[in-house]
Amino acid sequence: MNETAKKRSIWPIIILAAVGAAFGFGAGLIIAGTANRPQQGVTVPPTAVMRFLRENEPVPDFTLNTLDGQPVRLMDLRGKPVLINFWASWCPPCLNETPDLVEAYNELKDLGVVFVGIGTQDDTVNLKKFVDSNQVPYTIVEDPLGKVSDQYRVLGMPTTFIVDKDGLLRKAINGEVQKEQVIAAMKALVQ
């Protein structure tokens, strides 16, 4: 291959790299510009913005409404271990794990633990049908626009966070949980 042909063959690579860099830079600007948007109907402290959750660090506070409109604030649950489960009625793995969560809750509720299911990016009517048909006994709140799930950096559902009585993250579980897994994690926090 002569010198001219070599120079011509490298230009597509240079152009592709430049387009990729510009796209990445633009995406970064969009993310940075929207990270501090005011939350509508959701109270999340600004310190929770743009931060990945790490074990043994505080989880972001939130206030969300139950399916009948009653506010639930995470900070008000301090002093008790809390399981936070992000789910949706349209999510097949969420459907699969619900019986395990219900059984785990029924086994643990007398130990003073709290389960909060956060129906994410879903419709109230669908959430209510799901809760009723699965006889979910623990607290369910709504995050219709996914603002709190964004604060918790939920990348897929279901995602479960185990939080100790001081509000520190002890474990994050991506994907379906199982009854034994939940019971072991929560019992470790009440001992």
C-alpha positions in Angstrom: 0.0 0.0 0.0 1.4 3.4 -1.0 1.6 6.4 1.4 -1.4 8.1 -0.1 -3.6 5.0 0.3 -2.5 4.7 4.0 -3.4 8.3 4.7 -6.8 7.8 3.1 -7.5 4.7 5.1 -6.9 6.4 8.5 -9.3 9.3 7.9 -12.5 7.2 8.6 -11.0 6.2 11.9 -10.1 9.8 12.8 -13.6 11.0 11.9 -15.2 8.2 13.9 -13.1 9.0 16.9 -14.0 12.7 16.7 -17.7 12.0 16.4 -17.5 9.6 19.4 -15.7 12.1 21.5 -18.2 14.8 20.6 -21.1 12.5 21.5 -19.5 11.6 24.8 -18.9 15.2 25.7 -22.4 16.2 24.7 -23.9 13.4 26.8 -21.8 14.5 29.8 -23.1 18.0 29.5 -26.7 16.8 29.3 -26.3 14.7 32.4 -24.6 17.4 34.3 -27.2 19.9 33.3 -30.2 17.8 34.4 -28.8 16.3 37.6 -29.8 19.3 39.7 -33.3 19.8 38.3 -36.0 20.6 40.8 -37.9 17.5 41.8 -41.7 17.7 41.3 -43.7 16.0 44.0 -40.5 14.3 45.4 -38.4 15.6 48.2 -34.7 14.5 47.8 -31.9 16.5 49.4 -29.5 18.0 46.8 -26.5 16.3 48.5 -27.8 13.0 47.0 -27.3 14.2 43.5 -24.6 12.8 41.2 -23.3 10.3 43.7 -23.2 6.6 43.5 -24.3 4.7 46.6 -21.6 2.8 48.5 -22.0 0.4 51.3 -21.6 1.8 54.8 -22.6 5.3 53.6 -25.9 7.1 54.2 -28.7 6.5 51.6 -30.5 9.6 50.2 -33.6 10.6 52.1 -36.9 10.8 50.2 -40.6 11.5 50.8 -43.0 9.6 48.5 -46.7 9.0 48.8 -48.4 5.6 49.4 -51.1 4.5 47.0 -53.7 6.2 49.1 -51.8 9.5 49.2 -50.1 9.3 52.6 -46.5 10.6 52.7 -43.7 8.3 53.8 -40.3 9.8 54.6 -37.3 7.5 54.8 -35.8 9.7 57.6 -38.8 8.9 59.8 -37.9 5.2 59.7 -34.5 5.8 61.4 -34.0 3.4 64.3 -35.3 0.4 62.2 -33.7 -1.7 59.5 -35.3 -0.9 56.2 -35.5 -2.9 53.0 -36.1 -0.6 50.0 -37.3 -2.4 46.9 -37.6 -0.6 43.5 -40.1 -2.4 41.3 -42.9 -2.0 38.7 -46.0 -3.9 37.8 -44.7 -4.3 34.2 -41.5 -5.9 35.3 -41.4 -9.8 35.0 -38.6 -10.3 37.5 -40.4 -8.1 40.0 -43.4 -10.4 39.6 -41.2 -13.4 40.3 -39.6 -12.0 43.4 -42.8 -10.7 45.1 -43.9 -14.0 46.8 -40.4 -14.2 48.3 -40.5 -10.6 49.6 -44.0 -11.2 51.0 -42.9 -14.4 52.8 -39.7 -12.7 54.1 -41.7 -9.7 55.4 -44.2 -11.9 57.1 -41.4 -13.8 58.8 -39.5 -10.6 59.8 -42.2 -8.1 60.7 -42.2 -8.9 64.4 -38.5 -8.1 64.6 -39.2 -4.4 63.9 -38.0 -4.3 60.3 -39.6 -2.2 57.6 -40.1 -3.0 54.0 -40.8 -0.2 51.5 -41.7 -1.1 48.0 -41.2 1.8 45.5 -43.4 1.4 42.5 -41.3 3.1 39.8 -42.4 4.7 36.6 -45.8 3.0 36.8 -49.5 3.9 36.9 -51.3 4.0 40.3 -54.1 1.8 39.0 -51.6 -0.9 37.9 -49.7 -0.7 41.2 -52.9 -1.1 43.2 -53.9 -4.1 41.1 -50.5 -5.7 41.6 -50.5 -5.1 45.3 -54.0 -6.5 45.7 -53.5 -9.5 43.6 -50.2 -10.4 45.3 -51.5 -9.5 48.8 -48.5 -7.3 49.5 -48.6 -6.5 53.3 -45.8 -4.0 53.5 -45.7 -0.3 52.6 -45.8 0.6 48.9 -45.1 4.1 47.7 -45.0 5.6 44.2 -42.2 7.1 42.2 -44.0 7.8 39.0 -41.3 9.7 37.2 -38.4 7.6 38.6 -36.8 10.6 40.5 -35.9 8.6 43.6 -34.8 5.6 41.6 -32.5 8.0 39.8 -31.1 9.3 43.1 -30.4 5.7 44.1 -28.8 5.0 40.7 -31.1 2.1 40.0 -30.1 0.8 36.6 -32.7 -2.0 36.3 -35.6 -3.5 38.2 -36.0 -5.0 40.6 -33.2 -3.5 42.8 -33.2 -3.8 46.5 -31.3 -1.8 49.2 -30.8 -3.1 52.7 -30.4 -0.1 55.1 -29.5 -0.3 58.7 -31.2 1.5 61.6 -28.8 4.5 61.2 -29.7 5.0 57.6 -26.5 3.4 56.2 -26.5 1.2 53.1 -25.5 -2.3 54.1 -26.2 -4.1 50.8 -27.5 -3.4 47.3 -28.9 -6.3 45.3 -29.6 -5.9 41.6 -32.1 -8.3 40.2 -34.5 -10.7 41.9 -34.1 -11.4 45.6 -34.9 -14.6 47.3 -36.6 -15.1 50.7 -33.6 -16.7 52.4 -31.3 -13.9 51.1 -33.6 -11.2 52.5 -34.1 -12.9 55.8 -30.4 -13.4 56.4 -29.6 -9.8 55.4 -32.3 -8.3 57.6 -31.7 -10.6 60.6 -28.0 -9.5 60.6 -29.2 -5.9 61.2 -31.5 -6.7 64.2 -29.0 -8.9 66.1 
